[in-house]
């Protein structure tokens, strides 16, 4: 069985390569499907992320202080 020779622009798996224009069209089409958050939802997400980041900063800062004190007590 003979394999067909790929045409210009075909990839090894037989699919045509996407042109830049087609890529932009497909990207715009996909972005139109996105459900964008409202302003109030964005504000709520911001508050949730801010609180989470502050909790993590406190946790890491507490560990840092604990280890610093332990090392100072150990090595004087």
PQR file with spaces between the fields and no chain letter, atoms N, CA, C, O and H, PARSE charges and radii, in Angstrom:
ATOM       1  N    UNK     1       0.850   -1.179    0.000 -0.4000 1.5000
ATOM       2  CA   UNK     1       0.000    0.000    0.000 -0.0000 2.0000
ATOM       3  C    UNK     1       0.894    1.240    0.000  0.5500 1.7000
ATOM       4  O    UNK     1       1.795    1.364    0.829 -0.5500 1.4000
ATOM       5  N    UNK     2       0.643    2.128   -0.910 -0.4000 1.5000
ATOM       6  CA   UNK     2       1.466    3.328   -1.028 -0.0000 2.0000
ATOM       7  C    UNK     2       0.877    4.449   -0.180  0.5500 1.7000
ATOM       8  O    UNK     2      -0.337    4.646   -0.122 -0.5500 1.4000
ATOM       9  H    UNK     2      -0.089    2.026   -1.584  0.4000 1.0000
ATOM      10  N    UNK     3       1.761    5.159    0.460 -0.4000 1.5000
ATOM      11  CA   UNK     3       1.323    6.339    1.218 -0.0000 2.0000
ATOM      12  C    UNK     3       1.266    7.519    0.273  0.5500 1.7000
ATOM      13  O    UNK     3       2.129    7.688   -0.588 -0.5500 1.4000
ATOM      14  H    UNK     3       2.747    4.999    0.412  0.4000 1.0000
ATOM      15  N    UNK     4       0.251    8.324    0.443 -0.4000 1.5000
ATOM      16  CA   UNK     4       0.177    9.501   -0.413 -0.0000 2.0000
ATOM      17  C    UNK     4       1.198   10.517    0.044  0.5500 1.7000
ATOM      18  O    UNK     4       1.529   10.609    1.226 -0.5500 1.4000
ATOM      19  H    UNK     4      -0.450    8.188    1.143  0.4000 1.0000
ATOM      20  N    UNK     5       1.672   11.253   -0.883 -0.4000 1.5000
ATOM      21  CA   UNK     5       2.671   12.272   -0.587 -0.0000 2.0000
ATOM      22  C    UNK     5       1.971   13.496   -0.001  0.5500 1.7000
ATOM      23  O    UNK     5       0.981   13.968   -0.560 -0.5500 1.4000
ATOM      24  H    UNK     5       1.403   11.178   -1.844  0.4000 1.0000
ATOM      25  N    UNK     6       2.482   14.020    1.129 -0.4000 1.5000
ATOM      26  CA   UNK     6       1.809   15.184    1.731 -0.0000 2.0000
ATOM      27  C    UNK     6       1.844   16.384    0.805  0.5500 1.7000
ATOM      28  O    UNK     6       2.859   16.664    0.167 -0.5500 1.4000
ATOM      29  H    UNK     6       3.286   13.637    1.583  0.4000 1.0000
ATOM      30  N    UNK     7       0.733   17.085    0.737 -0.4000 1.5000
ATOM      31  CA   UNK     7       0.667   18.299   -0.066 -0.0000 2.0000
ATOM      32  C    UNK     7       1.389   19.426    0.654  0.5500 1.7000
ATOM      33  O    UNK     7       1.697   19.324    1.841 -0.5500 1.4000
ATOM      34  H    UNK     7      -0.092   16.858    1.255  0.4000 1.0000
ATOM      35  N    UNK     8       1.648   20.477   -0.060 -0.4000 1.5000
ATOM      36  CA   UNK     8       2.293   21.648    0.524 -0.0000 2.0000
ATOM      37  C    UNK     8       1.436   22.174    1.670  0.5500 1.7000
ATOM      38  O    UNK     8       0.245   22.425    1.483 -0.5500 1.4000
ATOM      39  H    UNK     8       1.398   20.560   -1.025  0.4000 1.0000
ATOM      40  N    UNK     9       2.022   22.344    2.846 -0.4000 1.5000
ATOM      41  CA   UNK     9       1.284   22.851    4.000 -0.0000 2.0000
ATOM      42  C    UNK     9       0.683   21.778    4.869  0.5500 1.7000
ATOM      43  O    UNK     9       0.185   22.077    5.954 -0.5500 1.4000
ATOM      44  H    UNK     9       2.989   22.140    2.997  0.4000 1.0000
ATOM      45  N    UNK    10       0.714   20.509    4.419 -0.4000 1.5000
ATOM      46  CA   UNK    10       0.220   19.410    5.250 -0.0000 2.0000
ATOM      47  C    UNK    10       1.255   19.043    6.293  0.5500 1.7000
ATOM      48  O    UNK    10       2.459   19.132    6.053 -0.5500 1.4000
ATOM      49  H    UNK    10       1.118   20.265    3.538  0.4000 1.0000
ATOM      50  N    UNK    11       0.777   18.634    7.443 -0.4000 1.5000
ATOM      51  CA   UNK    11       1.697   18.135    8.459 -0.0000 2.0000
ATOM      52  C    UNK    11       1.838   16.630    8.265  0.5500 1.7000
ATOM      53  O    UNK    11       1.181   16.054    7.398 -0.5500 1.4000
ATOM      54  H    UNK    11      -0.201   18.562    7.638  0.4000 1.0000
ATOM      55  N    UNK    12       2.682   15.995    9.056 -0.4000 1.5000
ATOM      56  CA   UNK    12       2.930   14.570    8.896 -0.0000 2.0000
ATOM      57  C    UNK    12       1.696   13.724    9.162  0.5500 1.7000
ATOM      58  O    UNK    12       1.572   12.634    8.602 -0.5500 1.4000
ATOM      59  H    UNK    12       3.216   16.463    9.760  0.4000 1.0000
ATOM      60  N    UNK    13       0.774   14.196   10.005 -0.4000 1.5000
ATOM      61  CA   UNK    13      -0.422   13.403   10.312 -0.0000 2.0000
ATOM      62  C    UNK    13      -1.563   13.665    9.325  0.5500 1.7000
ATOM      63  O    UNK    13      -2.678   13.186    9.536 -0.5500 1.4000
ATOM      64  H    UNK    13       0.874   15.081   10.460  0.4000 1.0000
ATOM      65  N    UNK    14      -1.302   14.420    8.252 -0.4000 1.5000
ATOM      66  CA   UNK    14      -2.287   14.603    7.198 -0.0000 2.0000
ATOM      67  C    UNK    14      -3.211   15.791    7.377  0.5500 1.7000
ATOM      68  O    UNK    14      -4.051   16.034    6.511 -0.5500 1.4000
ATOM      69  H    UNK    14      -0.397   14.810    8.082  0.4000 1.0000
ATOM      70  N    UNK    15      -3.096   16.532    8.449 -0.4000 1.5000
ATOM      71  CA   UNK    15      -3.957   17.694    8.671 -0.0000 2.0000
ATOM      72  C    UNK    15      -3.290   18.940    8.102  0.5500 1.7000
ATOM      73  O    UNK    15      -2.069   19.094    8.141 -0.5500 1.4000
ATOM      74  H    UNK    15      -2.413   16.334    9.153  0.4000 1.0000
ATOM      75  N    UNK    16      -4.123   19.813    7.579 -0.4000 1.5000
ATOM      76  CA   UNK    16      -3.598   21.074    7.054 -0.0000 2.0000
ATOM      77  C    UNK    16      -3.159   21.972    8.205  0.5500 1.7000
ATOM      78  O    UNK    16      -3.755   21.971    9.283 -0.5500 1.4000
ATOM      79  H    UNK    16      -5.115   19.688    7.547  0.4000 1.0000
ATOM      80  N    UNK    17      -2.112   22.730    7.951 -0.4000 1.5000
ATOM      81  CA   UNK    17      -1.656   23.692    8.959 -0.0000 2.0000
ATOM      82  C    UNK    17      -2.621   24.856    9.011  0.5500 1.7000
ATOM      83  O    UNK    17      -3.207   25.234    7.996 -0.5500 1.4000
ATOM      84  H    UNK    17      -1.628   22.730    7.076  0.4000 1.0000
ATOM      85  N    UNK    18      -2.785   25.421   10.188 -0.4000 1.5000
ATOM      86  CA   UNK    18      -3.660   26.572   10.361 -0.0000 2.0000
ATOM      87  C    UNK    18      -2.915   27.833    9.965  0.5500 1.7000
ATOM      88  O    UNK    18      -1.778   28.053   10.383 -0.5500 1.4000
ATOM      89  H    UNK    18      -2.309   25.114   11.012  0.4000 1.0000
ATOM      90  N    UNK    19      -3.556   28.650    9.167 -0.4000 1.5000
ATOM      91  CA   UNK    19      -2.941   29.915    8.766 -0.0000 2.0000
ATOM      92  C    UNK    19      -3.137   30.941    9.882  0.5500 1.7000
ATOM      93  O    UNK    19      -4.022   30.768   10.721 -0.5500 1.4000
ATOM      94  H    UNK    19      -4.480   28.472    8.828  0.4000 1.0000
ATOM      95  N    UNK    20      -2.337   31.995    9.909 -0.4000 1.5000
ATOM      96  CA   UNK    20      -2.532   33.030   10.941 -0.0000 2.0000
ATOM      97  C    UNK    20      -3.934   33.639   10.916  0.5500 1.7000
ATOM      98  O    UNK    20      -4.492   33.940   11.971 -0.5500 1.4000
ATOM      99  H    UNK    20      -1.618   32.135    9.228  0.4000 1.0000
ATOM     100  N    UNK    21      -4.511   33.824    9.724 -0.4000 1.5000
ATOM     101  CA   UNK    21      -5.851   34.400    9.628 -0.0000 2.0000
ATOM     102  C    UNK    21      -6.875   33.447   10.240  0.5500 1.7000
ATOM     103  O    UNK    21      -7.767   33.876   10.971 -0.5500 1.4000
ATOM     104  H    UNK    21      -4.058   33.579    8.867  0.4000 1.0000
ATOM     105  N    UNK    22      -6.745   32.144    9.939 -0.4000 1.5000
ATOM     106  CA   UNK    22      -7.672   31.153   10.491 -0.0000 2.0000
ATOM     107  C    UNK    22      -7.524   31.080   12.007  0.5500 1.7000
ATOM     108  O    UNK    22      -8.515   30.941   12.725 -0.5500 1.4000
ATOM     109  H    UNK    22      -6.020   31.796    9.345  0.4000 1.0000
ATOM     110  N    UNK    23      -6.286   31.173   12.493 -0.4000 1.5000
ATOM     111  CA   UNK    23      -6.052   31.149   13.941 -0.0000 2.0000
ATOM     112  C    UNK    23      -6.771   32.312   14.617  0.5500 1.7000
ATOM     113  O    UNK    23      -7.419   32.125   15.647 -0.5500 1.4000
ATOM     114  H    UNK    23      -5.482   31.286   11.909  0.4000 1.0000
ATOM     115  N    UNK    24      -6.662   33.512   14.046 -0.4000 1.5000
ATOM     116  CA   UNK    24      -7.321   34.690   14.633 -0.0000 2.0000
ATOM     117  C    UNK    24      -8.835   34.502   14.607  0.5500 1.7000
ATOM     118  O    UNK    24      -9.509   34.808   15.591 -0.5500 1.4000
ATOM     119  H    UNK    24      -6.136   33.664   13.210  0.4000 1.0000
ATOM     120  N    UNK    25      -9.382   34.002   13.491 -0.4000 1.5000
ATOM     121  CA   UNK    25     -10.830   33.779   13.411 -0.0000 2.0000
ATOM     122  C    UNK    25     -11.297   32.783   14.467  0.5500 1.7000
ATOM     123  O    UNK    25     -12.313   33.001   15.127 -0.5500 1.4000
ATOM     124  H    UNK    25      -8.835   33.753   12.692  0.4000 1.0000
ATOM     125  N    UNK    26     -10.557   31.696   14.622 -0.4000 1.5000
ATOM     126  CA   UNK    26     -10.935   30.686   15.611 -0.0000 2.0000
ATOM     127  C    UNK    26     -10.805   31.244   17.023  0.5500 1.7000
ATOM     128  O    UNK    26     -11.638   30.953   17.881 -0.5500 1.4000
ATOM     129  H    UNK    26      -9.732   31.519   14.085  0.4000 1.0000
ATOM     130  N    UNK    27      -9.773   32.038   17.270 -0.4000 1.5000
ATOM     131  CA   UNK    27      -9.588   32.631   18.599 -0.0000 2.0000
ATOM     132  C    UNK    27     -10.731   33.578   18.939  0.5500 1.7000
ATOM     133  O    UNK    27     -11.250   33.549   20.055 -0.5500 1.4000
ATOM     134  H    UNK    27      -9.097   32.274   16.572  0.4000 1.0000
ATOM     135  N    UNK    28     -11.121   34.410   17.991 -0.4000 1.5000
ATOM     136  CA   UNK    28     -12.236   35.336   18.212 -0.0000 2.0000
ATOM     137  C    UNK    28     -13.517   34.551   18.467  0.5500 1.7000
ATOM     138  O    UNK    28     -14.300   34.910   19.346 -0.5500 1.4000
ATOM     139  H    UNK    28     -10.699   34.434   17.085  0.4000 1.0000
ATOM     140  N    UNK    29     -13.736   33.482   17.705 -0.4000 1.5000
ATOM     141  CA   UNK    29     -14.913   32.647   17.904 -0.0000 2.0000
ATOM     142  C    UNK    29     -14.951   32.030   19.287  0.5500 1.7000
ATOM     143  O    UNK    29     -16.005   31.976   19.921 -0.5500 1.4000
ATOM     144  H    UNK    29     -13.100   33.191   16.990  0.4000 1.0000
ATOM     145  N    UNK    30     -13.801   31.562   19.758 -0.4000 1.5000
ATOM     146  CA   UNK    30     -13.739   30.972   21.107 -0.0000 2.0000
ATOM     147  C    UNK    30     -13.949   32.039   22.179  0.5500 1.7000
ATOM     148  O    UNK    30     -14.612   31.779   23.183 -0.5500 1.4000
ATOM     149  H    UNK    30     -12.945   31.605   19.243  0.4000 1.0000
ATOM     150  N    UNK    31     -13.395   33.233   21.982 -0.4000 1.5000
ATOM     151  CA   UNK    31     -13.570   34.299   22.973 -0.0000 2.0000
ATOM     152  C    UNK    31     -15.020   34.763   23.065  0.5500 1.7000
ATOM     153  O    UNK    31     -15.456   35.241   24.113 -0.5500 1.4000
ATOM     154  H    UNK    31     -12.856   33.444   21.167  0.4000 1.0000
ATOM     155  N    UNK    32     -15.763   34.624   21.978 -0.4000 1.5000
ATOM     156  CA   UNK    32     -17.189   34.991   22.020 -0.0000 2.0000
ATOM     157  C    UNK    32     -17.995   34.013   22.861  0.5500 1.7000
ATOM     158  O    UNK    32     -19.081   34.356   23.327 -0.5500 1.4000
ATOM     159  H    UNK    32     -15.410   34.236   21.127  0.4000 1.0000
ATOM     160  N    UNK    33     -17.483   32.797   23.066 -0.4000 1.5000
ATOM     161  CA   UNK    33     -18.170   31.794   23.870 -0.0000 2.0000
ATOM     162  C    UNK    33     -17.925   31.971   25.369  0.5500 1.7000
ATOM     163  O    UNK    33     -18.627   31.380   26.191 -0.5500 1.4000
ATOM     164  H    UNK    33     -16.600   32.518   22.688  0.4000 1.0000
ATOM     165  N    UNK    34     -16.934   32.782   25.720 -0.4000 1.5000
ATOM     166  CA   UNK    34     -16.542   32.937   27.118 -0.0000 2.0000
ATOM     167  C    UNK    34     -17.611   33.707   27.879  0.5500 1.7000
ATOM     168  O    UNK    34     -18.151   34.692   27.377 -0.5500 1.4000
ATOM     169  H    UNK    34     -16.364   33.262   25.053  0.4000 1.0000
ATOM     170  N    UNK    35     -17.915   33.251   29.098 -0.4000 1.5000
ATOM     171  CA   UNK    35     -18.817   33.990   29.982 -0.0000 2.0000
ATOM     172  C    UNK    35     -17.951   34.869   30.869  0.5500 1.7000
ATOM     173  O    UNK    35     -17.325   34.387   31.814 -0.5500 1.4000
ATOM     174  H    UNK    35     -17.476   32.450   29.506  0.4000 1.0000
ATOM     175  N    UNK    36     -17.918   36.151   30.563 -0.4000 1.5000
ATOM     176  CA   UNK    36     -17.069   37.082   31.294 -0.0000 2.0000
ATOM     177  C    UNK    36     -17.742   37.450   32.613  0.5500 1.7000
ATOM     178  O    UNK    36     -18.962   37.612   32.656 -0.5500 1.4000
ATOM     179  H    UNK    36     -18.426   36.542   29.795  0.4000 1.0000
ATOM     180  N    UNK    37     -16.956   37.586   33.705 -0.4000 1.5000
ATOM     181  CA   UNK    37     -17.554   37.945   35.001 -0.0000 2.0000
ATOM     182  C    UNK    37     -18.020   39.400   35.015  0.5500 1.7000
ATOM     183  O    UNK    37     -17.479   40.262   34.322 -0.5500 1.4000
ATOM     184  H    UNK    37     -15.965   37.455   33.670  0.4000 1.0000
ATOM     185  N    UNK    38     -19.046   39.636   35.832 -0.4000 1.5000
ATOM     186  CA   UNK    38     -19.539   41.008   35.990 -0.0000 2.0000
ATOM     187  C    UNK    38     -18.584   41.771   36.906  0.5500 1.7000
ATOM     188  O    UNK    38     -17.660   41.191   37.475 -0.5500 1.4000
ATOM     189  H    UNK    38     -19.486   38.937   36.395  0.4000 1.0000
ATOM     190  N    UNK    39     -18.811   43.046   37.039 -0.4000 1.5000
ATOM     191  CA   UNK    39     -17.968   43.867   37.894 -0.0000 2.0000
ATOM     192  C    UNK    39     -18.028   43.430   39.354  0.5500 1.7000
ATOM     193  O    UNK    39     -17.004   43.398   40.037 -0.5500 1.4000
ATOM     194  H    UNK    39     -19.562   43.518   36.577  0.4000 1.0000
ATOM     195  N    UNK    40     -19.229   43.093   39.835 -0.4000 1.5000
ATOM     196  CA   UNK    40     -19.356   42.675   41.231 -0.0000 2.0000
ATOM     197  C    UNK    40     -18.706   41.311   41.457  0.5500 1.7000
ATOM     198  O    UNK    40     -18.116   41.074   42.511 -0.5500 1.4000
ATOM     199  H    UNK    40     -20.060   43.119   39.280  0.4000 1.0000
ATOM     200  N    UNK    41     -18.808   40.408   40.471 -0.4000 1.5000
ATOM     201  CA   UNK    41     -18.132   39.118   40.595 -0.0000 2.0000
ATOM     202  C    UNK    41     -16.621   39.305   40.637  0.5500 1.7000
ATOM     203  O    UNK    41     -15.930   38.651   41.418 -0.5500 1.4000
ATOM     204  H    UNK    41     -19.287   40.600   39.614  0.4000 1.0000
ATOM     205  N    UNK    42     -16.113   40.198   39.796 -0.4000 1.5000
ATOM     206  CA   UNK    42     -14.677   40.471   39.786 -0.0000 2.0000
ATOM     207  C    UNK    42     -14.233   41.020   41.141  0.5500 1.7000
ATOM     208  O    UNK    42     -13.173   40.647   41.643 -0.5500 1.4000
ATOM     209  H    UNK    42     -16.675   40.730   39.161  0.4000 1.0000
ATOM     210  N    UNK    43     -15.037   41.903   41.735 -0.4000 1.5000
ATOM     211  CA   UNK    43     -14.721   42.432   43.059 -0.0000 2.0000
ATOM     212  C    UNK    43     -14.709   41.345   44.118  0.5500 1.7000
ATOM     213  O    UNK    43     -13.836   41.332   44.987 -0.5500 1.4000
ATOM     214  H    UNK    43     -15.898   42.206   41.327  0.4000 1.0000
ATOM     215  N    UNK    44     -15.674   40.428   44.054 -0.4000 1.5000
ATOM     216  CA   UNK    44     -15.721   39.319   45.011 -0.0000 2.0000
ATOM     217  C    UNK    44     -14.501   38.408   44.843  0.5500 1.7000
ATOM     218  O    UNK    44     -13.889   37.998   45.829 -0.5500 1.4000
ATOM     219  H    UNK    44     -16.383   40.437   43.349  0.4000 1.0000
ATOM     220  N    UNK    45     -14.152   38.097   43.598 -0.4000 1.5000
ATOM     221  CA   UNK    45     -12.975   37.258   43.350 -0.0000 2.0000
ATOM     222  C    UNK    45     -11.712   37.938   43.873  0.5500 1.7000
ATOM     223  O    UNK    45     -10.835   37.284   44.437 -0.5500 1.4000
ATOM     224  H    UNK    45     -14.649   38.431   42.797  0.4000 1.0000
ATOM     225  N    UNK    46     -11.626   39.267   43.680 -0.4000 1.5000
ATOM     226  CA   UNK    46     -10.475   40.019   44.157 -0.0000 2.0000
ATOM     227  C    UNK    46     -10.350   39.898   45.672  0.5500 1.7000
ATOM     228  O    UNK    46      -9.255   39.661   46.182 -0.5500 1.4000
ATOM     229  H    UNK    46     -12.339   39.798   43.222  0.4000 1.0000
ATOM     230  N    UNK    47     -11.454   40.057   46.399 -0.4000 1.5000
ATOM     231  CA   UNK    47     -11.436   39.961   47.860 -0.0000 2.0000
ATOM     232  C    UNK    47     -11.020   38.561   48.304  0.5500 1.7000
ATOM     233  O    UNK    47     -10.215   38.416   49.224 -0.5500 1.4000
ATOM     234  H    UNK    47     -12.344   40.249   45.986  0.4000 1.0000
ATOM     235  N    UNK    48     -11.560   37.534   47.660 -0.4000 1.5000
ATOM     236  CA   UNK    48     -11.219   36.154   48.018 -0.0000 2.0000
ATOM     237  C    UNK    48      -9.728   35.906   47.801  0.5500 1.7000
ATOM     238  O    UNK    48      -9.064   35.332   48.664 -0.5500 1.4000
ATOM     239  H    UNK    48     -12.214   37.651   46.913  0.4000 1.0000
ATOM     240  N    UNK    49      -9.203   36.330   46.664 -0.4000 1.5000
ATOM     241  CA   UNK    49      -7.775   36.132   46.372 -0.0000 2.0000
ATOM     242  C    UNK    49      -6.925   36.931   47.347  0.5500 1.7000
ATOM     243  O    UNK    49      -5.909   36.428   47.827 -0.5500 1.4000
ATOM     244  H    UNK    49      -9.743   36.796   45.963  0.4000 1.0000
ATOM     245  N    UNK    50      -7.314   38.156   47.649 -0.4000 1.5000
ATOM     246  CA   UNK    50      -6.557   38.994   48.579 -0.0000 2.0000
ATOM     247  C    UNK    50      -6.491   38.355   49.963  0.5500 1.7000
ATOM     248  O    UNK    50      -5.422   38.315   50.572 -0.5500 1.4000
ATOM     249  H    UNK    50      -8.139   38.565   47.260  0.4000 1.0000
ATOM     250  N    UNK    51      -7.614   37.858   50.466 -0.4000 1.5000
ATOM     251  CA   UNK    51      -7.639   37.209   51.781 -0.0000 2.0000
ATOM     252  C    UNK    51      -6.756   35.964   51.763  0.5500 1.7000
ATOM     253  O    UNK    51      -5.989   35.737   52.699 -0.5500 1.4000
ATOM     254  H    UNK    51      -8.483   37.890   49.971  0.4000 1.0000
ATOM     255  N    UNK    52      -6.856   35.160   50.713 -0.4000 1.5000
ATOM     256  CA   UNK    52      -6.042   33.952   50.606 -0.0000 2.0000
ATOM     257  C    UNK    52      -4.555   34.300   50.598  0.5500 1.7000
ATOM     258  O    UNK    52      -3.764   33.657   51.288 -0.5500 1.4000
ATOM     259  H    UNK    52      -7.479   35.344   49.952  0.4000 1.0000
ATOM     260  N    UNK    53      -4.177   35.299   49.832 -0.4000 1.5000
ATOM     261  CA   UNK    53      -2.764   35.704   49.759 -0.0000 2.0000
ATOM     262  C    UNK    53      -2.289   36.211   51.115  0.5500 1.7000
ATOM     263  O    UNK    53      -1.173   35.897   51.531 -0.5500 1.4000
ATOM     264  H    UNK    53      -4.820   35.821   49.271  0.4000 1.0000
ATOM     265  N    UNK    54      -3.110   36.986   51.808 -0.4000 1.5000
ATOM     266  CA   UNK    54      -2.713   37.480   53.134 -0.0000 2.0000
ATOM     267  C    UNK    54      -2.550   36.337   54.135  0.5500 1.7000
ATOM     268  O    UNK    54      -1.649   36.373   54.973 -0.5500 1.4000
ATOM     269  H    UNK    54      -4.016   37.241   51.470  0.4000 1.0000
ATOM     270  N    UNK    55      -3.415   35.323   54.054 -0.4000 1.5000
ATOM     271  CA   UNK    55      -3.283   34.156   54.933 -0.0000 2.0000
ATOM     272  C    UNK    55      -1.967   33.424   54.645  0.5500 1.7000
ATOM     273  O    UNK    55      -1.246   33.048   55.569 -0.5500 1.4000
ATOM     274  H    UNK    55      -4.147   35.294   53.373  0.4000 1.0000
ATOM     275  N    UNK    56      -1.668   33.230   53.385 -0.4000 1.5000
ATOM     276  CA   UNK    56      -0.424   32.544   53.018 -0.0000 2.0000
ATOM     277  C    UNK    56       0.785   33.368   53.445  0.5500 1.7000
ATOM     278  O    UNK    56       1.769   32.805   53.924 -0.5500 1.4000
ATOM     279  H    UNK    56      -2.254   33.536   52.634  0.4000 1.0000
ATOM     280  N    UNK    57       0.733   34.690   53.282 -0.4000 1.5000
ATOM     281  CA   UNK    57       1.835   35.548   53.724 -0.0000 2.0000
ATOM     282  C    UNK    57       2.030   35.410   55.227  0.5500 1.7000
ATOM     283  O    UNK    57       3.164   35.317   55.697 -0.5500 1.4000
ATOM     284  H    UNK    57      -0.067   35.148   52.892  0.4000 1.0000
ATOM     285  N    UNK    58       0.938   35.396   55.987 -0.4000 1.5000
ATOM     286  CA   UNK    58       1.039   35.231   57.438 -0.0000 2.0000
ATOM     287  C    UNK    58       1.633   33.886   57.813  0.5500 1.7000
ATOM     288  O    UNK    58       2.470   33.804   58.712 -0.5500 1.4000
ATOM     289  H    UNK    58       0.017   35.471   55.605  0.4000 1.0000
ATOM     290  N    UNK    59       1.208   32.837   57.132 -0.4000 1.5000
ATOM     291  CA   UNK    59       1.719   31.489   57.409 -0.0000 2.0000
ATOM     292  C    UNK    59       3.221   31.394   57.117  0.5500 1.7000
ATOM     293  O    UNK    59       3.989   30.910   57.949 -0.5500 1.4000
ATOM     294  H    UNK    59       0.528   32.904   56.402  0.4000 1.0000
ATOM     295  N    UNK    60       3.629   31.852   55.948 -0.4000 1.5000
ATOM     296  CA   UNK    60       5.051   31.793   55.576 -0.0000 2.0000
ATOM     297  C    UNK    60       5.870   32.717   56.474  0.5500 1.7000
ATOM     298  O    UNK    60       6.974   32.361   56.888 -0.5500 1.4000
ATOM     299  H    UNK    60       3.006   32.245   55.273  0.4000 1.0000
ATOM     300  N    UNK    61       5.338   33.898   56.777 -0.4000 1.5000
ATOM     301  CA   UNK    61       6.048   34.817   57.674 -0.0000 2.0000
ATOM     302  C    UNK    61       6.202   34.225   59.065  0.5500 1.7000
ATOM     303  O    UNK    61       7.252   34.383   59.687 -0.5500 1.4000
ATOM     304  H    UNK    61       4.441   34.187   56.441  0.4000 1.0000
ATOM     305  N    UNK    62       5.173   33.546   59.567 -0.4000 1.5000
ATOM     306  CA   UNK    62       5.253   32.887   60.868 -0.0000 2.0000
ATOM     307  C    UNK    62       6.295   31.778   60.873  0.5500 1.7000
ATOM     308  O    UNK    62       7.075   31.660   61.819 -0.5500 1.4000
ATOM     309  H    UNK    62       4.319   33.417   59.062  0.4000 1.0000
ATOM     310  N    UNK    63       6.312   30.968   59.822 -0.4000 1.5000
ATOM     311  CA   UNK    63       7.335   29.921   59.725 -0.0000 2.0000
ATOM     312  C    UNK    63       8.735   30.520   59.673  0.5500 1.7000
ATOM     313  O    UNK    63       9.660   30.007   60.303 -0.5500 1.4000
ATOM     314  H    UNK    63       5.679   31.064   59.054  0.4000 1.0000
ATOM     315  N    UNK    64       8.886   31.601   58.926 -0.4000 1.5000
ATOM     316  CA   UNK    64      10.186   32.266   58.821 -0.0000 2.0000
ATOM     317  C    UNK    64      10.642   32.765   60.184  0.5500 1.7000
ATOM     318  O    UNK    64      11.800   32.576   60.557 -0.5500 1.4000
ATOM     319  H    UNK    64       8.135   32.018   58.415  0.4000 1.0000
ATOM     320  N    UNK    65       9.751   33.396   60.927 -0.4000 1.5000
ATOM     321  CA   UNK    65      10.102   33.901   62.254 -0.0000 2.0000
ATOM     322  C    UNK    65      10.434   32.740   63.203  0.5500 1.7000
ATOM     323  O    UNK    65      11.372   32.831   63.995 -0.5500 1.4000
ATOM     324  H    UNK    65       8.810   33.550   60.624  0.4000 1.0000
ATOM     325  N    UNK    66       9.669   31.664   63.120 -0.4000 1.5000
ATOM     326  CA   UNK    66       9.905   30.497   63.965 -0.0000 2.0000
ATOM     327  C    UNK    66      11.280   29.883   63.682  0.5500 1.7000
ATOM     328  O    UNK    66      12.039   29.597   64.609 -0.5500 1.4000
ATOM     329  H    UNK    66       8.906   31.590   62.477  0.4000 1.0000
ATOM     330  N    UNK    67      11.591   29.685   62.419 -0.4000 1.5000
ATOM     331  CA   UNK    67      12.887   29.107   62.064 -0.0000 2.0000
ATOM     332  C    UNK    67      14.037   30.060   62.401  0.5500 1.7000
ATOM     333  O    UNK    67      15.102   29.615   62.829 -0.5500 1.4000
ATOM     334  H    UNK    67      10.975   29.917   61.666  0.4000 1.0000
ATOM     335  N    UNK    68      13.831   31.365   62.211 -0.4000 1.5000
ATOM     336  CA   UNK    68      14.868   32.334   62.548 -0.0000 2.0000
ATOM     337  C    UNK    68      15.151   32.294   64.049  0.5500 1.7000
ATOM     338  O    UNK    68      16.313   32.305   64.457 -0.5500 1.4000
ATOM     339  H    UNK    68      12.966   31.727   61.862  0.4000 1.0000
ATOM     340  N    UNK    69      14.100   32.248   64.877 -0.4000 1.5000
ATOM     341  CA   UNK    69      14.295   32.175   66.327 -0.0000 2.0000
ATOM     342  C    UNK    69      14.998   30.878   66.717  0.5500 1.7000
ATOM     343  O    UNK    69      15.890   30.884   67.565 -0.5500 1.4000
ATOM     344  H    UNK    69      13.157   32.239   64.546  0.4000 1.0000
ATOM     345  N    UNK    70      14.594   29.754   66.093 -0.4000 1.5000
ATOM     346  CA   UNK    70      15.207   28.464   66.399 -0.0000 2.0000
ATOM     347  C    UNK    70      16.697   28.474   66.044  0.5500 1.7000
ATOM     348  O    UNK    70      17.525   27.971   66.804 -0.5500 1.4000
ATOM     349  H    UNK    70      13.869   29.749   65.404  0.4000 1.0000
ATOM     350  N    UNK    71      17.031   29.048   64.890 -0.4000 1.5000
ATOM     351  CA   UNK    71      18.433   29.099   64.482 -0.0000 2.0000
ATOM     352  C    UNK    71      19.250   30.024   65.371  0.5500 1.7000
ATOM     353  O    UNK    71      20.405   29.730   65.678 -0.5500 1.4000
ATOM     354  H    UNK    71      16.359   29.456   64.273  0.4000 1.0000
ATOM     355  N    UNK    72      18.655   31.146   65.789 -0.4000 1.5000
ATOM     356  CA   UNK    72      19.372   32.051   66.685 -0.0000 2.0000
ATOM     357  C    UNK    72      19.591   31.416   68.049  0.5500 1.7000
ATOM     358  O    UNK    72      20.647   31.591   68.657 -0.5500 1.4000
ATOM     359  H    UNK    72      17.716   31.384   65.539  0.4000 1.0000
ATOM     360  N    UNK    73      18.588   30.671   68.536 -0.4000 1.5000
ATOM     361  CA   UNK    73      18.740   29.974   69.810 -0.0000 2.0000
ATOM     362  C    UNK    73      19.772   28.859   69.688  0.5500 1.7000
ATOM     363  O    UNK    73      20.525   28.613   70.630 -0.5500 1.4000
ATOM     364  H    UNK    73      17.731   30.528   68.042  0.4000 1.0000
ATOM     365  N    UNK    74      19.819   28.193   68.562 -0.4000 1.5000
ATOM     366  CA   UNK    74      20.727   27.076   68.357 -0.0000 2.0000
ATOM     367  C    UNK    74      22.167   27.536   68.196  0.5500 1.7000
ATOM     368  O    UNK    74      23.075   26.968   68.803 -0.5500 1.4000
ATOM     369  H    UNK    74      19.207   28.392   67.797  0.4000 1.0000
ATOM     370  N    UNK    75      22.379   28.562   67.381 -0.4000 1.5000
ATOM     371  CA   UNK    75      23.735   29.010   67.078 -0.0000 2.0000
ATOM     372  C    UNK    75      24.120   30.287   67.816  0.5500 1.7000
ATOM     373  O    UNK    75      25.251   30.757   67.695 -0.5500 1.4000
ATOM     374  H    UNK    75      21.641   29.023   66.887  0.4000 1.0000
ATOM     375  N    UNK    76      23.203   30.842   68.564 -0.4000 1.5000
ATOM     376  CA   UNK    76      23.466   31.961   69.438 -0.0000 2.0000
ATOM     377  C    UNK    76      23.750   33.231   68.773  0.5500 1.7000
ATOM     378  O    UNK    76      23.986   34.238   69.440 -0.5500 1.4000
ATOM     379  H    UNK    76      22.284   30.461   68.662  0.4000 1.0000
